[in-house]
Amino acid sequence: MKQKSPGRKSNLYIRFSSVAIQMAAVISVFTWLGVYLDDYFRSETPWLTIVLSLFGVIGSLALVIREVLKLDQNDDSKNH
């Protein structure tokens, strides 16, 4: 059985920490944009904030899924 090096484990922590920071940034930017547009159009209900923040959440989840699939693909290629 192949042992994983400690450097690889810390590399994964750094990689997924950066993904978490990207998630927070994407959600924050889209939510801010929704608040700004709701204020600009003077809407009584914050529909743009809701829609854009959900879009940010879905987009950031797609980012995480893509990163995990890429990691899994790299592991499969190294095991063969």
Steps between C-alpha positions, in 0.01 A plus 500: 500500500628844409563751780395861444765756571432769762569770241214376286259518792591859580471582130139375508425719802636804319312410183164462672557802722539707187181346362317607818632854463389504135155377603465780754619757248262385225199492731591839649543668161172368362312592818650849500405539133143394579474750786643773280260426214200481734598839639563641152161387369333582834319170512279437802588131521863392472450260209827583332689445824335162549551387142860619471602359838352162404683524170820564694440199724431272204804633315727451799371145552576428135852630567540258794363205304734572211797521737411170672455324165835633384663372821335159458612484138859578603491227767368242253772580247774466766368165627516334158 
